[in-house]
Amino acid sequence: MSSASFEGSDDVVLPFAVEPLDVRGRVVRLGPSIDTILARHGYPDQVARVIGEAAALTVMLGASLKLEGRFQLQTKTDGIIDMVVVDFNAPDRLRATARFDKDRLEALGQATPSTGELLGSGYLAMTIDQGSERSRYQGVVALEGQGFEEAADQYFRQSEQIPTQVRLAVAEQFENGRHTYRAGGLMIQFLPSSSERLRQADLHPGDIPEGHPSNDLASPSEDDAWVEAKSLVGTVEDHELIDPTVSSETLLYRLFHERGVRVFEGQHVHEECTCSQERIMGMMRRFSAEDRRDMVGDNGRIGITCEFCSRFYDLDPADVEAEIAKSEA
């Protein structure tokens, strides 16, 4: 079933199932939400595209949180873009930021390196936080020149043992007299009821020597249903994921109409930062009194700018100390 109010909409993540193939997945289209994030910081195009991919992936994964909680994607690498952080606060709030080396980026000139080349080597961490230490989980994938699509596939294969395929795309378009960004993503996962069918073709054969006939038993072929689903998703062009004239429903019908696809209720997403005066004060409490004194500028004030939304907080040091003393009393 599907909701007509979501059809063709931007900033919506749409769950679906292809039951004959034991496949479930999500499609996401990001329009104003990702454009607002990118325009606010004025990121160069190469950086904007990497953030767009990360945001689309984060929304697809974070949408599994039903009522509350946070899903965070973070990279730390030695690349030109050495940090990307994307937060999805359930059920619908998205924010993102990145750090990059301006000099190294400008040295590229007109070159268009891949996402993996811009990220370089390091790690990708995906964290689920539902409000308590017991419900906090983090998975880490080594980044060695691969992009977000490959890293996500690797994460689910190693950490969750769920065959997964991800497609991501970002594009810039000219609309209403200005350039705007769009991002899109499609994710499918193979979730059969039989654990035997879930066995991976790339399981290591252990101590069996290479070339030994028993290796055929240790490395089963992939399930035909999963092979078919991957082949269909492999036909998706980048423009289909971000074209505003091709709705998510239309795309899914194109891919799976011969098998039958069920579309479920979609979830709207919007850009919204979680920073606030209260959170800033909470952060200030973690610093020592000496550190807080060092933060005071020449104008006698403490200035803090949110890395996500660029909101500037102008604090009176006396008010900060009084608030901290009150909370500790």
C-alpha angles and dihedrals in degrees: 000000000000139000117243091212090067098047112120092356126145123228093034131126113206123197119210142172134211097197099184088060096040088238130142128179152141137245121205131192118190120191124144092013096061093035091055091052094048097042093050091062099032092226118190113256096256091053093043092056093051091050090048091055092047091049094050091050092046093051092049091052098037093052088077088075102093109196112354142359139078133265114199130189116196134172129195114185146144094247133109086269098047098173137029123174124184123177125196111189109195133279101015119335122115132184133162143179138176141195123215142169106253095196094051090046093051090049088065091068110186094345117126108210120188123258090256092052092050092049097045121182127338132077144305116216124194115193130190114197118178098174106281138065091246093056095047117107132173130189122191130201124189113239112215103164098305124124131235095275094058093039092054092049089050093048094054093042094052104029104031100020089224118135105237137175124194131191122190133181138176128187140173120226137182110242133162092352097310141079115255135182130232130187133191140179142186125197129183128184130192109231110167121172091233115079090205090061089052093062113122124238091220099057109137112252092223116216096351108122118245112265094025112135090234088069087076088064094044093054109047119194118255118269112268092232092055092046089053093048092049091048091053093048089047089066093062113114121215092243091058090062095054106025107119090209092058110070122208089248091054092049093050091048091052091053104040110018092115091057098034124248128214117209119203133201112303127225124224118226129200138180112258131149120220096212118121142158089263093053091047090054090049089054092049091056090063092063125079120249089252092053090049091052089052089056093063110108131215089272091060093249136107112236122196126178121198109237091213105048102012091234110159121223116201109198132189107224091217091054090048093052092045091051092049092048090050093051092049095047 
